[in-house]
């Protein structure tokens, strides 16, 4: 029979082992004594916690180590024994065309984004987001990820976040982006004033059947019958996000074998419709009104009251690949954009315009 002394020693050893295991468990699965700030100090652990979840340990995966105002970094959360999938986000400064969020395939579906209604200019989804930096950044930031020359006068600078693993809460991502942009601007001497703790976002609607006489829930907006192809691209469903007369987008998901989509977007004022965008060579004057159009990017900017308003249309690759006559395609995208501008322009109090 073990002595009382040896039994006590075994008990102490067991308690010590449990303490070590508990310590290791906390180390692996919480941010105890971990990094307090990330991405050159522009994001604190609380904001990163909210984006990447609380189950696991936060760590910097990589960082360019640049000085403010440029940042480029990746942060991951991993855990052990909890069964949680790893989550990872990258945060970078970037240089973009002013209407990148409506025009580029990188951002995929503008109608699935949640646009900010207050607290900055930006948008988020479950997988990515962006927020605009002050105009002063344009002349000083080079966007080190990817490395490139200084921005041109018709470009804007933004802070972008992309989920490399997992999905996130939109409100948390918006909050992190706004605070990161605020810190970058403040540290660089471009103070933007106090931003709300939680920027207000407008989430997309559910998919609903398209009304042929009020496409995208805009009375009078119709899709030309010639734009539909029996069995391949027919009237289907739609989703809208944002709110007219603010930033707004609608995505049509056409039914049929092609899997084609068409997006329509509008935004008043801000960087999208101001002189920054209109410095682009592709924009030409629209006769009879104060406005410009760029047919290559299928975009129009009109003077509506005291502000400019941007309108655009984008077809998915699947739609472009439909077997349509080239002359028909030319007529379609002109008539489709004309119908959209006619109907949605009324909601922005825009003048009537004949696009040529």
C-alpha positions in Angstrom: 0.0 0.0 0.0 1.4 3.4 -1.0 2.4 5.7 1.9 0.5 8.9 2.6 3.5 10.8 1.5 3.8 9.1 -1.9 0.0 9.5 -2.4 0.3 13.2 -1.8 3.2 13.4 -4.2 1.2 11.6 -6.9 -1.7 14.0 -6.3 0.6 17.1 -6.6 2.0 15.7 -9.8 -1.4 15.1 -11.2 -2.5 18.7 -10.3 0.6 20.1 -11.9 0.0 18.0 -15.0 -3.6 19.3 -15.2 -2.3 22.9 -14.8 0.2 22.4 -17.6 -2.5 20.9 -19.9 -4.9 23.7 -19.0 -2.2 26.3 -19.8 -1.4 24.7 -23.1 -5.1 24.5 -23.9 -5.5 28.2 -23.2 -2.4 29.0 -25.2 -3.7 27.0 -28.2 -7.3 28.1 -28.1 -7.4 31.6 -26.8 -5.4 34.8 -27.4 -4.0 34.8 -23.8 -0.7 36.7 -23.8 -1.0 36.9 -27.6 -0.5 39.7 -30.0 -2.4 42.9 -29.0 -2.3 44.6 -32.4 -2.0 43.5 -36.0 -1.1 44.9 -39.4 1.4 47.5 -38.3 -0.9 48.5 -35.4 -3.9 49.5 -37.4 -6.1 46.7 -36.0 -6.4 45.7 -32.4 -7.1 42.2 -31.2 -10.7 42.9 -30.2 -11.6 43.9 -33.8 -9.7 41.0 -35.2 -11.4 38.7 -32.7 -14.8 39.8 -34.0 -13.8 39.1 -37.6 -12.1 35.8 -37.0 -14.1 34.4 -34.1 -13.1 33.7 -30.6 -12.3 30.0 -30.7 -8.6 29.7 -31.3 -5.4 31.8 -31.2 -4.7 34.8 -33.4 -1.3 35.0 -35.2 0.3 37.1 -37.9 0.8 34.8 -41.0 2.7 37.4 -43.0 3.3 41.2 -43.1 5.1 43.4 -45.5 6.3 45.5 -42.6 5.6 48.7 -44.4 5.3 52.0 -42.7 1.9 53.7 -42.6 0.1 54.6 -44.8 0.6 51.4 -46.7 -0.2 48.0 -45.1 -0.3 44.5 -46.3 -0.7 41.6 -43.9 -2.4 38.3 -43.2 -3.8 37.1 -39.9 -5.0 33.6 -39.0 -7.0 32.0 -36.1 -6.3 28.4 -35.4 -7.4 26.0 -32.6 -6.6 22.6 -31.3 -9.0 19.9 -30.2 -12.1 22.2 -30.7 -13.0 21.0 -34.1 -13.0 24.6 -35.4 -11.9 25.3 -39.0 -9.0 27.8 -39.4 -10.0 31.3 -40.4 -7.7 33.8 -42.2 -8.0 37.4 -43.4 -5.8 39.6 -45.4 -5.8 43.4 -45.0 -4.2 45.6 -47.6 -4.2 49.1 -49.0 -5.0 49.2 -52.7 -5.4 51.4 -55.7 -8.6 51.0 -57.7 -10.7 52.6 -60.4 -13.5 54.6 -58.7 -16.2 52.2 -59.7 -14.3 49.0 -59.1 -16.9 47.6 -56.8 -19.5 47.6 -59.6 -17.3 46.8 -62.6 -14.7 44.2 -61.7 -15.1 40.5 -61.6 -12.9 40.3 -58.5 -15.8 41.7 -56.5 -18.1 39.2 -58.3 -21.6 40.2 -57.3 -22.2 43.9 -56.3 -25.9 43.0 -55.4 -24.7 40.6 -52.7 -22.7 43.4 -50.9 -23.9 45.4 -47.8 -23.2 49.0 -48.6 -22.5 51.5 -45.8 -25.3 53.9 -45.2 -23.4 55.8 -42.5 -19.9 55.7 -41.1 -17.8 56.0 -44.3 -17.9 54.9 -48.0 -17.6 51.2 -48.4 -19.2 47.8 -48.5 -18.8 44.3 -47.1 -19.9 40.7 -47.8 -19.3 37.5 -45.9 -16.0 37.1 -47.6 -14.6 40.5 -48.4 -15.0 44.3 -47.9 -13.5 47.7 -48.6 -13.6 51.2 -47.3 -12.5 54.4 -49.0 -9.5 56.4 -47.8 -9.4 60.2 -48.0 -8.5 61.9 -51.3 -5.2 63.0 -49.8 -4.0 59.4 -49.8 -4.1 59.3 -53.6 -0.9 61.3 -54.0 1.1 59.5 -51.3 0.1 55.8 -51.3 1.6 53.3 -53.7 -0.4 50.2 -52.7 2.5 47.9 -51.9 0.3 44.8 -52.4 0.7 44.4 -55.3 3.7 46.7 -55.8 3.0 49.3 -58.4 3.5 53.0 -59.3 1.7 55.8 -57.6 -2.0 56.2 -58.3 -3.2 58.2 -61.3 -5.6 61.1 -60.9 -8.5 58.9 -62.0 -7.9 56.3 -59.3 -8.8 56.0 -55.6 -7.2 54.4 -52.6 -9.0 52.0 -50.3 -8.4 49.5 -47.5 -9.5 46.0 -48.5 -10.1 42.9 -46.4 -10.4 39.4 -48.0 -11.3 36.2 -46.1 -8.8 33.6 -47.3 -10.4 30.9 -45.1 -13.9 30.9 -43.7 -16.6 33.6 -43.7 -17.2 36.4 -41.3 -19.8 38.6 -39.7 -20.5 41.6 -42.0 -20.9 44.2 -39.2 -17.7 43.1 -37.6 -15.8 43.3 -40.9 -17.2 46.8 -41.6 -16.2 48.0 -38.1 -12.7 46.7 -38.5 -12.3 48.3 -41.9 -13.6 51.7 -40.8 -11.3 51.7 -37.8 -8.3 50.6 -39.8 -8.9 53.3 -42.3 -9.3 55.9 -39.5 -6.0 54.8 -37.9 -4.1 54.9 -41.3 -5.5 58.4 -42.1 -4.8 59.7 -38.6 -1.2 58.4 -38.5 -0.5 59.8 -41.9 -1.9 63.2 -40.9 -5.0 63.0 -43.1 -7.5 63.0 -40.1 -11.0 62.2 -41.3 -12.8 63.0 -38.1 -14.4 60.6 -35.7 -16.1 57.6 -37.3 -19.0 55.7 -35.7 -18.1 52.7 -33.6 -20.3 50.6 -35.8 -20.9 51.8 -39.4 -24.5 51.2 -40.5 -24.8 48.7 -43.3 -27.7 47.7 -45.6 -28.0 44.0 -46.2 -29.1 42.4 -49.5 -32.7 41.3 -50.0 -33.7 37.7 -50.5 -34.0 36.4 -54.0 -37.4 37.1 -55.5 -39.1 36.6 -58.8 -38.5 39.3 -61.4 -41.5 41.5 -62.4 -41.1 42.0 -66.1 -42.7 45.5 -65.8 -40.6 46.5 -62.8 -37.3 44.8 -63.0 -35.2 45.3 -59.9 -38.4 46.7 -58.3 -38.2 49.8 -60.4 -41.5 50.7 -62.1 -41.0 51.0 -65.8 -37.7 49.2 -66.0 -37.9 46.4 -68.5 -35.4 44.0 -70.1 -35.7 43.8 -73.9 -37.3 40.6 -75.0 -34.4 40.1 -77.4 -32.1 39.9 -74.4 -33.6 36.6 -73.3 -32.9 33.3 -74.9 -35.3 30.4 -74.5 -33.9 27.6 -72.5 -30.6 29.4 -71.8 -31.4 32.8 -70.3 -34.9 33.5 -69.4 -36.6 35.7 -66.8 -35.6 34.5 -63.4 -34.9 36.0 -59.9 -33.3 39.1 -58.6 -31.7 40.5 -55.5 -31.2 44.1 -54.5 -29.0 45.8 -51.9 -28.6 49.4 -50.7 -31.3 51.9 -51.0 -32.1 54.5 -53.6 -31.3 57.5 -53.5 -28.1 56.1 -51.9 -25.7 53.5 -53.3 -27.7 50.6 -54.7 -27.2 47.5 -56.8 -29.4 44.8 -58.3 -28.5 41.4 -59.7 -30.6 39.4 -62.1 -30.1 35.7 -62.0 -31.5 34.5 -65.3 -33.0 31.0 -65.4 -31.8 28.5 -67.9 -28.8 26.4 -68.8 -26.3 29.3 -69.3 -26.4 30.5 -65.7 -26.2 34.1 -66.9 -26.4 37.2 -64.6 -26.8 40.9 -65.2 -26.0 43.6 -62.6 -27.3 47.1 -62.5 -25.9 49.7 -60.0 -26.3 53.3 -59.1 -24.5 55.6 -56.7 -24.8 59.4 -56.0 -21.9 61.7 -55.3 -18.9 60.4 -53.4 -15.8 59.1 -55.3 -17.8 57.0 -57.7 -19.5 59.9 -59.6 -17.2 62.8 -58.9 -14.3 64.2 -61.0 -12.1 61.3 -60.1 -14.0 58.9 -62.3 -14.8 61.5 -65.0 -11.0 62.0 -65.5 -11.0 58.6 -67.2 -10.5 58.9 -71.0 -13.4 56.7 -71.9 -16.1 59.1 -70.7 -17.6 61.4 -73.4 -20.2 64.1 -73.1 -23.8 63.2 -73.5 -25.6 65.6 -75.8 -28.3 67.8 -74.3 -27.5 67.3 -70.6 -24.7 67.7 -68.1 -23.4 64.2 -68.1 -20.9 61.7 -69.6 -21.1 58.1 -70.8 -18.5 55.4 -71.3 -19.9 52.6 -73.5 -16.9 50.3 -73.0 -17.6 50.1 -69.2 -21.4 50.5 -69.8 -21.5 53.4 -67.4 -23.2 56.9 -67.3 -22.7 59.8 -65.0 -25.5 62.5 -64.9 -25.8 65.8 -63.1 -29.0 65.3 -61.0 -29.8 68.4 -58.9 -26.7 69.4 -57.1 -24.8 66.1 -57.4 -23.6 63.6 -59.9 -25.1 60.2 -60.0 -23.4 57.1 -61.5 -25.3 54.3 -63.3 -23.8 51.2 -64.7 -24.6 47.7 -66.1 -22.4 44.6 -66.2 -23.0 41.2 -67.8 -21.5 38.0 -66.5 -19.2 36.0 -68.7 -21.9 33.4 -69.1 -24.2 36.1 -70.7 -21.5 37.3 -73.0 -20.9 33.7 -74.1 -24.5 33.3 -75.3 -24.7 32.8 -79.1 -26.0 36.2 -79.9 -25.5 38.2 -83.1 -22.8 40.9 -82.6 -25.1 43.7 -83.9 -27.9 42.5 -81.6 -25.5 42.6 -78.6 -24.6 46.2 -79.5 -28.3 47.2 -79.6 -29.1 45.2 -76.5 -26.6 46.8 -74.1 -27.5 50.3 -75.3 -31.3 49.8 -75.0 -30.9 47.9 -71.7 -28.7 50.7 -70.1 -31.1 53.3 -71.6 -34.1 51.6 -69.9 -32.3 51.4 -66.6 -31.2 55.1 -66.6 -34.7 56.2 -67.7 -36.4 54.3 -64.9 -33.9 54.6 -62.0 -33.0 58.2 -62.9 -36.4 59.4 -61.9 -35.7 58.2 -58.3 -32.6 60.2 -58.2 -34.4 63.2 -59.8 -32.2 63.1 -62.9 -33.1 64.8 -66.2 -34.3 62.7 -69.2 -31.4 61.8 -71.4 -31.0 60.1 -74.8 -27.9 57.9 -74.8 -26.2 57.7 -78.1 
